[in-house]
């Protein structure tokens, strides 16, 4: 049974408010797990059934009549969620990466929709469904308030970010709500724009040392317009896919982390740099 999950808005910074709980933002992919009539089904947030990709989750001792919301992750040797590793596991069942399904909410319990219950009451139901945490299935831990200090800790440990949720929030199916906020631990870098994609917007980026840094697809409209007025003076060559530029235009970008290939993950424009 698929239920379109509740989504988060972004917050630029963490804030302390005892009306909110604070959770670690897990760097994996969203997964909806349901069990009815002894049959488990797993879906991505876009309603793609992926049960066959994760057979280890099918025979867990879970009760019938539930729909759980959580994140499937793979951790690295320091215990930190590794997005590239979980994607490798997603793409191939032969991957040796061990997954964890970390549950942070429940949508159906005992065959009944529980979305109108306050978040903390739904957390209590999750405790009943998962009384004991294991590597394979566990509950996302949370604290009351204290988001600023929590965010400082995740920055120190180079984790993705935090989530702040109103303690009394209802579960809003298929909605992006300000009741749930994510605060991303962005990294920042000054890079050169070395080209642009022809078929759709995307800018090629280089590090100071000239090495390729990745493709940037996120840039505010006003800054795109500025770029389009400037780039013609820097064209050096082109092919059927890209226009290449002399690397003179420099920008400050934010990104999630450096990938194993040495590229910026999901870079987005912040401002022009000198």
N, C-alpha and C positions, 0 to 999 in steps of 0.2 A: 504494500500500500504506500503510494507516494504522497507526501505532503510538501508543498513548496515552502521552503524555510523562511523564517524571519531574518532580515538582513540588517546590517549595521550602517550607521552614518559615521563619518570621520570627525574626530576632534583633534585640533592642532596641538593640544597639550593635556596632560593629566591634571585632574583637579580632585581635591579632597572634599567628599560629601558623604556623610554616613547614610544617606538615603540610597546610595549606590553600593553594589558589590564590585570587587575587582578580581578579574581572572587573567591568567596568562593567555595571550593570543598564540595559538598553536599554528605553526607553519606547515600545514598539510593541505588536505582538501576536504571540504564539507561532505558529510555522508549521512543520509537518512536511513536508519535501519528499522524495519518493521517485522513483527512476528504475529501471524494469525494462523490458526489451524495447524500449528507446528511447522509452518513454512516461513523461513526467514528470507527477506528480500532487502537488498541494499541499493540505494539510488544516490547519484550525484545530485547537487542542488538544481541541475538543469533537467531532471527527470530521465536520466540515462540509467537503466538498470545495470549494475556491475556486480551482482551477486557472485557470478562464476569466477570473477577475478580474485575473490577473497574467500575461498572455501573454509579457511580456518575460523571464520566468524559465523558459519552456518549452524554449527552444533553447540553453541554456547548454552549454558543452563539459564536461559532467559524465559520469563513467563509469556504466555500468549496474550494477545490483545494490546500490544505496545507499539508505539512509534517513537524512536529515540532520535535525537539530534546531536551530532558530534563531529569530530574531526578524525580522519585516519592519518596517522603520522608514522614516520620512521625516525628514530633518533640516531645521532652520530656517537662516536666513542666518548664524547663528553656529556652525553645525555640530552643534547639539544636537538630539537626537531630539525630534520634535514630535508628541505623541500625537493631537491634534486633526487635524493634517494627514494622518497616516496613516489615520485613520478616514474622512476625506473621500475619500482615494484608495481605501479599501476599499469605500466605498459607491458610487463611480462610476468606471468605467474611463476616463471622459472627463476626469477630474481631471488637471491638469497637474503634480501632484506626482510627483517621481521617487523611486522606492522603492529601498531597499537590503535584500538578504537577508543578515543577519549570522549566521553559523553558529558555534555553540559546542559542538556534539557530534555524534556519529555513532552510529547504532543498528545499521545493516547496512552491511557493506563487502564488495564482491565477492560479493554474494548470501548472505553468512553473517552471522548475528547476532553482534555484538561487545560486547554489554552486559556480559559478565563480565570484559572487559579493564579494567585501571585507567584512570582518567580521563586521565592524561597519555599513555598509549599510544593512547587514542582520539583525543586531540588530534593525535598524530602522523599518524594516518590522515586526519584532516581536512586536514592540511597536504598530504597526497598528493592528495586529491580536489580541493582548491582551492590549487594551487601559487602562484597569483598573485592578490592581492586586486584587485578592481575596485570601482567605485561600485555596480555591480549586485549582485555577490556577493562577500562577504569573510568573513574569520575574526574572531571576537571576540578581542581581545587580552587577555592575562592576565599577572599577575606572581605570583611566589612570596611569600606572606605580605604584610607591610606594609599590612594592611588599614586600620589607623587613619589613616595618612598619606594613603592613597588616598581614604578617605572625606572627609577634610578638604578634599582637592582638589575632589571632586565637589560638596561644599557651596559652595565658593567659586565654582564655575562653574554652580551652580543646576541640577545634573543629578539624575536620579531616585534613584539609590542605587548600591549595590554588591552583588555576589553573592560569597559565600565558599563554596568547594567543597573537600571532602577530595580531596587529590591522587590517592589510591589508590581513590577511590569507584567502585563499579560503577554502571551505568545501571539504575535500578530502574523498569521500565515500570509506568505507571499507579499510582505510589506517591508520596506526599509524604514526603520523607526529611529527617532532620536532617543528612545528609551534605552537603546543599546548603542554604545559608542566605541569605536576602536581608535587607539592612539598608537601609531606606527613609529618604531624606532628607526627613523631614516638615517642613512649615511649621506654625506655630501662630498662632491668632487667637482673641481673645475676641469672641463674637457673642451676639446676643439671640435667644431662641426666640420667634418671632412667630406660630406656628401648628402644627397637626398634621394629618396626613392621616387620613382616616376609614377607608379600605378596608384599608390595611396600614400598619405602623409607618413613620413618616417625619415629621421635624420641619422646619418652615420656619425659616430662619435669616435674620437681618438684621445688617448691619454697624452700627457706632456711628452712622453718618450716616443710618441708616434705609433704605439701599438693600438690596434682596434679595440674599442671599449664597449661596443654594442650599438643597438638601434633604439633611438628615442621616438616614441609614438605619442607622447603626452606633452602638449605645449599649448598654453592659452592662446585663444584666437588673436588677441592684440599682438602677442609676441610673434606668432606665425606671420602676421601681416608685416611686421618689422623685418622678419627674416626674408620674406619674399621680395621686399624692396632692396635688400642688400646683396643677396647671394649671387646675382648676375655678374657682379664685378670680380668674383672669385672662381669662376668656372675654369677648370683645367682640361677636363675630358668628360666623355659620357659614353654609355652603351645603352642597350635596349631596356635596362632595368634601373640604372642609377646615373645621376649627374655627380661628378666628383669635383670637389672644391679644394683650392689652396687653403690649408688649415690656418686661417687667420681669425675667424669668428670664434670667440670663446664664451662658454656659458657655464654657469653653476647649475648642477643638477642634483637631485636627490634620488636615492635608490635603496633597495632593500638590503642587498649584500653583493659581494663578489662571487660569481659562480665558479665552479671548478675549472671552467675554461678561461677564467680570468676576465669575464665580462661583467658589466654592471647589470644587475637584475632589476627590470622594470624602471629604467631611468625616466625621470620627468623634469621638465624645465623649471628652474626657480627664478633665475635672473641672468642678465648678461654680465659677463665678467671681464675685467680689464686684462 
